[in-house]
């Protein structure tokens, strides 16, 4: 029986830029930052309230991501190119970040230089702003409607 989702992957074009965004701007915690023998960097972060749910910041341009005889689990050139195009266009939607106060969090993050695709607005499910990580991914940042 599956009991939980422990990791999810966000593809990025630059792990350092992603690190800066998720750790320095959003306040996520680094869970693992390690290099493997082939140079692959395993970088995971967590939200402060969910330390057991890791987000893998996967660099699609890393040489170690390429499919080779030594690394059969990697991606072929066509897949890497497709992911790169999608990330460069900023169209990889990745999920929802929950917040207790969307408007205050929006102002706080905007002051840190975080980019948004939309300002906070009322929705049937709560208050939502659309945030972009500058690495090709976007998220709904939502304050759920009180029940």
N, CA, C and O of each residue as an XYZ file, in Angstrom:
588
protein
N       0.836     -1.177      0.000
C       0.000      0.000      0.000
C       0.885      1.246      0.000
O       1.848      1.334      0.761
N       0.552      2.197     -0.852
C       1.255      3.489     -0.868
C       0.715      4.315      0.286
O      -0.497      4.419      0.474
N       1.626      4.905      1.062
C       1.199      5.659      2.239
C       1.317      7.168      2.088
O       0.613      7.911      2.772
N       2.204      7.641      1.194
C       2.317      9.086      0.998
C       3.217      9.377     -0.202
O       3.936      8.504     -0.689
N       3.160     10.611     -0.659
C       4.073     11.104     -1.682
C       5.222     11.776     -0.944
O       5.003     12.749     -0.221
N       6.433     11.277     -1.111
C       7.568     11.827     -0.362
C       8.374     12.845     -1.162
O       8.975     13.747     -0.578
N       8.398     12.717     -2.486
C       9.162     13.621     -3.342
C       8.332     13.980     -4.571
O       7.566     13.163     -5.082
N       8.495     15.184     -5.023
C       7.973     15.581     -6.324
C       9.053     16.402     -7.008
O       9.852     17.057     -6.339
N       9.083     16.374     -8.325
C      10.165     17.008     -9.069
C       9.692     18.248     -9.797
O       8.646     18.250    -10.446
N      10.485     19.302     -9.677
C      10.326     20.498    -10.493
C      11.552     20.582    -11.392
O      12.682     20.599    -10.905
N      11.335     20.633    -12.686
C      12.447     20.803    -13.606
C      12.815     22.275    -13.645
O      11.943     23.144    -13.666
N      14.112     22.549    -13.654
C      14.620     23.923    -13.706
C      15.799     23.975    -14.673
O      16.412     22.951    -14.976
N      16.107     25.169    -15.151
C      17.247     25.352    -16.055
C      18.507     25.765    -15.310
O      19.607     25.710    -15.860
N      18.345     26.177    -14.061
C      19.485     26.678    -13.289
C      19.231     26.385    -11.811
O      18.397     27.038    -11.184
N      19.941     25.414    -11.258
C      19.716     25.047     -9.854
C      20.081     26.167     -8.894
O      19.436     26.313     -7.856
N      21.091     26.955     -9.208
C      21.468     28.050     -8.306
C      20.361     29.093     -8.234
O      20.038     29.589     -7.154
N      19.782     29.426     -9.381
C      18.669     30.377     -9.414
C      17.468     29.797     -8.678
O      16.792     30.510     -7.936
N      17.198     28.513     -8.876
C      16.096     27.853     -8.178
C      16.351     27.847     -6.669
O      15.446     28.132     -5.884
N      17.578     27.525     -6.265
C      17.955     27.536     -4.848
C      17.651     28.915     -4.252
O      17.024     29.019     -3.198
N      18.101     29.966     -4.936
C      17.891     31.326     -4.439
C      16.402     31.612     -4.272
O      15.988     32.178     -3.261
N      15.598     31.224     -5.257
C      14.170     31.495     -5.194
C      13.501     30.737     -4.047
O      12.846     31.342     -3.198
N      13.665     29.448     -4.025
C      12.935     28.631     -3.049
C      13.453     28.793     -1.621
O      12.670     28.780     -0.671
N      14.755     28.945     -1.467
C      15.331     29.062     -0.122
C      15.354     30.514      0.355
O      14.827     30.822      1.424
N      15.956     31.398     -0.424
C      16.146     32.775      0.031
C      14.907     33.652     -0.091
O      14.722     34.571      0.706
N      14.064     33.384     -1.071
C      12.878     34.223     -1.241
C      11.633     33.620     -0.586
O      10.908     34.321      0.120
N      11.380     32.331     -0.812
C      10.185     31.709     -0.233
C      10.396     31.201      1.182
O       9.425     30.970      1.904
N      11.658     31.020      1.597
C      11.928     30.554      2.959
C      11.851     29.049      3.129
O      11.716     28.559      4.251
N      11.936     28.301      2.023
C      11.968     26.851      2.121
C      13.296     26.423      2.746
O      14.255     27.194      2.767
N      13.344     25.214      3.242
C      14.547     24.668      3.869
C      15.209     23.665      2.925
O      14.528     22.890      2.253
N      16.532     23.688      2.882
C      17.259     22.687      2.101
C      17.218     21.385      2.877
O      17.605     21.339      4.045
N      16.755     20.340      2.238
C      16.739     19.026      2.866
C      18.012     18.278      2.488
O      18.709     17.751      3.356
N      18.320     18.231      1.178
C      19.516     17.542      0.698
C      20.161     18.364     -0.403
O      19.482     18.850     -1.307
N      21.465     18.515     -0.321
C      22.244     19.154     -1.383
C      23.533     18.353     -1.495
O      24.497     18.591     -0.768
N      23.531     17.403     -2.416
C      24.665     16.478     -2.530
C      25.000     16.228     -3.994
O      24.131     16.259     -4.865
N      26.269     15.982     -4.237
C      26.719     15.654     -5.594
C      27.065     14.174     -5.648
O      27.674     13.614     -4.736
N      26.653     13.567     -6.750
C      26.967     12.161     -6.980
C      28.273     12.072     -7.759
O      28.795     13.085     -8.223
N      28.794     10.873     -7.901
C      30.071     10.668     -8.581
C      30.090     11.206    -10.008
O      31.133     11.651    -10.487
N      28.949     11.172    -10.689
C      28.885     11.634    -12.080
C      28.658     13.140    -12.184
O      28.450     13.652    -13.284
N      28.692     13.859    -11.063
C      28.504     15.300    -11.054
C      27.063     15.727    -10.865
O      26.787     16.917    -10.712
N      26.137     14.773    -10.872
C      24.726     15.082    -10.694
C      24.491     15.681     -9.311
O      24.965     15.141     -8.312
N      23.773     16.775     -9.252
C      23.459     17.426     -7.979
C      22.033     17.073     -7.575
O      21.077     17.391     -8.283
N      21.902     16.415     -6.428
C      20.611     16.065     -5.855
C      20.267     17.169     -4.869
O      20.794     17.210     -3.758
N      19.371     18.069     -5.289
C      18.997     19.225     -4.488
C      17.508     19.147     -4.187
O      16.674     19.185     -5.092
N      17.187     19.037     -2.899
C      15.792     19.002     -2.493
C      15.534     20.051     -1.423
O      16.394     20.355     -0.597
N      14.314     20.598     -1.464
C      13.887     21.590     -0.485
C      12.527     21.162      0.061
O      11.828     20.346     -0.539
N      12.168     21.729      1.211
C      10.871     21.457      1.825
C      10.272     22.766      2.328
O      10.990     23.727      2.602
N       8.956     22.787      2.443
C       8.336     23.924      3.103
C       8.537     23.740      4.598
O       8.642     22.607      5.069
N       8.592     24.828      5.351
C       8.809     24.684      6.794
C       7.769     23.810      7.486
O       8.094     23.119      8.451
N       6.532     23.827      7.014
C       5.466     23.061      7.672
C       5.385     21.611      7.212
O       4.659     20.819      7.812
N       6.121     21.245      6.150
C       6.072     19.871      5.635
C       7.487     19.349      5.373
O       7.856     19.123      4.221
N       8.271     19.159      6.417
C       9.663     18.761      6.230
C       9.851     17.357      5.664
O      10.959     17.006      5.257
N       8.799     16.549      5.628
C       8.945     15.189      5.096
C       8.465     15.076      3.645
O       8.422     13.975      3.095
N       8.109     16.188      3.030
C       7.693     16.194      1.625
C       8.680     17.045      0.837
O       8.632     18.275      0.869
N       9.572     16.364      0.133
C      10.666     17.040     -0.556
C      10.311     17.416     -1.991
O       9.626     16.679     -2.700
N      10.798     18.579     -2.391
C      10.692     19.033     -3.771
C      12.089     18.920     -4.366
O      13.027     19.562     -3.892
N      12.222     18.103     -5.404
C      13.498     17.929     -6.087
C      13.618     19.025     -7.133
O      12.746     19.158     -7.992
N      14.687     19.812     -7.072
C      14.949     20.840     -8.075
C      15.907     20.233     -9.094
O      17.122     20.222     -8.893
N      15.346     19.731    -10.185
C      16.071     18.926    -11.168
C      16.545     19.792    -12.339
O      15.731     20.358    -13.069
N      17.851     19.888    -12.509
C      18.460     20.677    -13.584
C      18.437     19.870    -14.877
O      19.201     18.917    -15.030
N      17.561     20.249    -15.810
C      17.432     19.479    -17.054
C      18.643     19.645    -17.975
O      18.843     18.829    -18.874
N      19.444     20.677    -17.768
C      20.591     20.911    -18.642
C      21.879     20.260    -18.141
O      22.909     20.322    -18.812
N      21.822     19.646    -16.984
C      22.998     18.975    -16.436
C      23.420     17.820    -17.348
O      22.576     17.074    -17.842
N      24.701     17.681    -17.564
C      25.226     16.581    -18.395
C      24.780     15.227    -17.862
O      24.559     14.293    -18.632
N      24.649     15.125    -16.563
C      24.266     13.851    -15.959
C      22.801     13.501    -16.212
O      22.374     12.389    -15.902
N      22.024     14.432    -16.769
C      20.622     14.160    -17.078
C      20.466     13.442    -18.414
O      19.406     12.889    -18.709
N      21.518     13.452    -19.215
C      21.428     12.861    -20.549
C      21.453     11.341    -20.493
O      22.179     10.739    -19.702
N      20.651     10.748    -21.341
C      20.560      9.288    -21.425
C      21.830      8.759    -22.096
O      22.160      9.130    -23.222
N      22.525      7.890    -21.378
C      23.737      7.266    -21.895
C      23.736      5.801    -21.474
O      22.861      5.358    -20.730
N      24.718      5.061    -21.954
C      24.830      3.655    -21.549
C      25.046      3.552    -20.034
O      24.538      2.633    -19.392
N      25.802      4.501    -19.471
C      26.071      4.492    -18.032
C      24.889      5.041    -17.232
O      24.725      4.719    -16.055
N      24.069      5.868    -17.876
C      22.930      6.490    -17.208
C      21.662      6.270    -18.039
O      21.138      7.211    -18.634
N      21.172      5.030    -18.081
C      20.019      4.720    -18.925
C      18.724      5.381    -18.484
O      17.775      5.464    -19.263
N      18.673      5.848    -17.255
C      17.461      6.490    -16.754
C      17.364      7.954    -17.129
O      16.376      8.614    -16.808
N      18.375      8.468    -17.803
C      18.367      9.875    -18.190
C      17.395     10.162    -19.318
O      16.630      9.292    -19.736
N      17.435     11.382    -19.800
C      16.533     11.827    -20.854
C      17.266     11.926    -22.180
O      18.433     12.316    -22.229
N      16.564     11.566    -23.269
C      17.171     11.710    -24.588
C      17.181     13.200    -24.968
O      16.521     14.020    -24.329
N      17.928     13.524    -26.000
C      18.107     14.921    -26.395
C      16.773     15.593    -26.751
O      16.556     16.760    -26.425
N      15.898     14.862    -27.411
C      14.605     15.425    -27.791
C      13.788     15.819    -26.553
O      13.153     16.874    -26.538
N      13.804     14.984    -25.533
C      13.071     15.273    -24.301
C      13.674     16.466    -23.579
O      12.952     17.343    -23.105
N      14.998     16.497    -23.496
C      15.663     17.639    -22.849
C      15.332     18.934    -23.584
O      15.065     19.956    -22.953
N      15.350     18.894    -24.914
C      15.011     20.080    -25.700
C      13.570     20.523    -25.453
O      13.299     21.716    -25.317
N      12.648     19.562    -25.394
C      11.234     19.887    -25.154
C      11.051     20.508    -23.769
O      10.351     21.510    -23.629
N      11.670     19.925    -22.753
C      11.580     20.480    -21.404
C      12.176     21.883    -21.357
O      11.631     22.775    -20.707
N      13.298     22.072    -22.049
C      13.952     23.376    -22.079
C      13.035     24.431    -22.691
O      12.914     25.532    -22.155
N      12.392     24.103    -23.800
C      11.471     25.043    -24.446
C      10.335     25.414    -23.500
O      10.009     26.592    -23.355
N       9.732     24.421    -22.859
C       8.626     24.685    -21.936
C       9.069     25.545    -20.752
O       8.348     26.453    -20.340
N      10.251     25.260    -20.207
C      10.758     26.047    -19.089
C      11.085     27.469    -19.524
O      10.798     28.420    -18.797
N      11.682     27.624    -20.699
C      12.005     28.968    -21.190
C      10.743     29.789    -21.431
O      10.764     31.011    -21.283
N       9.652     29.136    -21.799
C       8.382     29.823    -22.000
C       7.677     30.101    -20.671
O       6.739     30.897    -20.621
N       8.124     29.450    -19.599
C       7.518     29.654    -18.282
C       6.135     29.040    -18.155
O       5.268     29.589    -17.476
N       5.925     27.905    -18.804
C       4.592     27.309    -18.829
C       4.470     25.995    -18.070
O       3.478     25.284    -18.228
N       5.458     25.662    -17.254
C       5.375     24.434    -16.466
C       4.622     24.749    -15.169
O       5.225     25.182    -14.187
N       3.313     24.532    -15.169
C       2.507     24.738    -13.972
C       2.744     23.583    -13.010
O       2.718     22.423    -13.421
N       2.970     23.879    -11.759
C       3.415     22.824    -10.867
C       2.551     22.573     -9.644
O       2.735     21.552     -8.981
N       1.633     23.439     -9.321
C       0.842     23.135     -8.140
C       0.347     24.358     -7.416
O       0.277     25.454     -7.971
N       0.001     24.144     -6.146
C      -0.585     25.202     -5.322
C       0.228     25.331     -4.039
O       0.490     24.345     -3.350
N       0.619     26.554     -3.735
C       1.229     26.864     -2.447
C       0.132     27.489     -1.595
O      -0.523     28.441     -2.020
N      -0.068     26.959     -0.402
C      -1.108     27.478      0.476
C      -0.517     28.512      1.417
O       0.613     28.367      1.884
N      -1.280     29.545      1.691
C      -0.877     30.594      2.608
C      -2.074     31.007      3.463
O      -3.221     30.888      3.031
N      -1.810     31.485      4.661
C      -2.887     31.919      5.550
C      -3.400     33.305      5.165
O      -4.544     33.650      5.459
N      -2.540     34.113      4.497
C      -2.924     35.474      4.117
C      -2.296     35.780      2.766
O      -1.142     36.203      2.695
N      -3.043     35.571      1.709
C      -2.530     35.717      0.353
C      -2.054     37.145      0.079
O      -0.984     37.341     -0.497
N      -2.827     38.121      0.479
C      -2.462     39.514      0.185
C      -1.175     39.930      0.906
O      -0.314     40.581      0.314
N      -1.045     39.559      2.168
C       0.173     39.903      2.922
C       1.379     39.154      2.368
O       2.457     39.736      2.239
N       1.218     37.878      2.038
C       2.315     37.092      1.476
C       2.716     37.646      0.117
O       3.903     37.707     -0.204
N       1.739     38.050     -0.679
C       2.010     38.677     -1.977
C       2.895     39.912     -1.792
O       3.902     40.062     -2.484
N       2.529     40.786     -0.873
C       3.316     42.012     -0.636
C       4.722     41.685     -0.136
O       5.703     42.284     -0.577
N       4.809     40.736      0.782
C       6.110     40.328      1.334
C       7.024     39.776      0.228
O       8.190     40.159      0.133
N       6.493     38.884     -0.595
C       7.305     38.272     -1.644
C       7.619     39.251     -2.771
O       8.712     39.215     -3.337
N       6.679     40.114     -3.098
C       6.915     41.121     -4.134
C       8.064     42.039     -3.712
O       8.885     42.429     -4.544
N       8.124     42.384     -2.432
C       9.206     43.226     -1.910
C      10.565     42.530     -2.013
O      11.600     43.194     -2.064
N      10.565     41.192     -2.044
C      11.806     40.419     -2.185
C      12.185     40.207     -3.652
O      13.198     39.574     -3.949
N      11.366     40.738     -4.570
C      11.656     40.599     -5.987
C      10.987     39.428     -6.680
O      11.286     39.142     -7.839
N      10.082     38.744     -5.985
C       9.368     37.619     -6.594
C       8.396     38.172     -7.635
O       7.717     39.174     -7.413
N       8.353     37.484     -8.779
C       7.470     37.888     -9.876
C       6.131     37.162     -9.782
O       6.064     35.994     -9.397
N       5.084     37.867    -10.136
C       3.740     37.305    -10.139
C       3.116     37.481    -11.514
O       3.363     38.474    -12.198
N       2.302     36.503    -11.911
C       1.538     36.614    -13.145
C       0.210     37.301    -12.882
O      -0.407     37.834    -13.804
N      -0.240     37.294    -11.623
C      -1.472     37.993    -11.263
C      -1.428     38.398     -9.799
O      -0.805     37.737     -8.968
N      -2.096     39.484     -9.509
C      -2.245     39.959     -8.137
C      -3.300     39.106     -7.431
O      -4.053     38.385     -8.085
N      -3.355     39.183     -6.101
C      -4.384     38.429     -5.380
C      -5.781     38.845     -5.829
O      -6.072     40.027     -6.015
N      -6.633     37.840     -5.997
C      -8.024     38.115     -6.350
C      -8.914     37.021     -5.769
O      -8.496     35.883     -5.552
N     -10.147     37.416     -5.531
C     -11.140     36.494     -4.977
C     -11.503     35.441     -6.019
O     -11.744     35.759     -7.183
N     -11.538     34.180     -5.582
C     -11.986     33.062     -6.399
C     -13.020     32.298     -5.581
O     -13.173     32.568     -4.389
N     -13.717     31.373     -6.175
C     -14.734     30.623     -5.431
C     -14.108     29.775     -4.320
O     -14.795     29.404     -3.368
N     -12.814     29.464     -4.432
C     -12.125     28.611     -3.465
C     -11.265     29.390     -2.474
O     -10.676     28.799     -1.569
N     -11.188     30.704     -2.634
C     -10.385     31.523     -1.741
C      -9.772     32.696     -2.470
O     -10.294     33.151     -3.487
N      -8.662     33.184     -1.947
C      -7.939     34.297     -2.562
C      -6.685     33.712     -3.197
O      -5.956     32.948     -2.565
N      -6.439     34.078     -4.455
C      -5.342     33.472     -5.217
C      -4.524     34.527     -5.961
O      -5.064     35.489     -6.507
N      -3.206     34.318     -5.964
C      -2.283     35.051     -6.825
C      -1.471     33.995     -7.566
O      -1.241     32.904     -7.045
N      -1.042     34.317     -8.769
C      -0.227     33.376     -9.533
C       1.219     33.839     -9.459
O       1.555     34.963     -9.833
N       2.065     32.940     -8.963
C       3.476     33.227     -8.705
C       4.337     32.463     -9.714
O       3.992     31.353    -10.120
N       5.448     33.061    -10.110
C       6.383     32.371    -10.992
C       7.741     32.276    -10.300
O       8.163     33.203     -9.608
N       8.417     31.146    -10.494
C       9.703     30.963     -9.818
C      10.878     31.515    -10.615
O      12.013     31.466    -10.141
N      10.636     32.036    -11.805
C      11.720     32.561    -12.628
C      12.572     31.466    -13.238
O      13.571     31.746    -13.900
N      12.183     30.222    -13.017
C      12.919     29.053    -13.523
C      12.060     28.230    -14.472
O      12.434     27.122    -14.854
N      10.892     28.783    -14.856
C      10.027     28.101    -15.802
C       8.747     27.542    -15.225
O       7.905     27.035    -15.966
N       8.583     27.623    -13.914
C       7.413     27.050    -13.246
C       6.533     28.156    -12.680
O       7.017     29.230    -12.322
N       5.241     27.881    -12.604
C       4.320     28.807    -11.954
C       3.406     28.027    -11.014
O       3.201     26.823    -11.168
N       2.867     28.749    -10.042
C       2.035     28.134     -9.013
C       0.874     29.047     -8.669
O       0.958     30.267     -8.813
N      -0.193     28.449     -8.220
C      -1.244     29.189     -7.562
C      -0.787     29.369     -6.111
O      -0.398     28.398     -5.461
N      -0.830     30.574     -5.613
C      -0.573     30.829     -4.196
C      -1.932     31.174     -3.609
O      -2.476     32.243     -3.885
N      -2.482     30.275     -2.803
C      -3.883     30.369     -2.417
C      -4.095     30.422     -0.916
O      -3.487     29.676     -0.148
N      -4.976     31.326     -0.527
C      -5.519     31.375      0.830
C      -6.899     30.736      0.720
O      -7.817     31.337      0.163
N      -7.053     29.515      1.250
C      -8.350     28.834      1.096
C      -9.497     29.618      1.733
O      -9.326     30.309      2.737
N     -10.652     29.488      1.122
C     -11.855     30.114      1.644
C     -12.193     29.470      2.985
O     -12.104     28.253      3.149
N     -12.577     30.302      3.925
C     -12.961     29.778      5.237
C     -14.234     28.958      5.097
O     -15.165     29.353      4.395
N     -14.266     27.818      5.766
C     -15.426     26.928      5.677
C     -16.483     27.296      6.658
O     -17.527     26.647      6.714
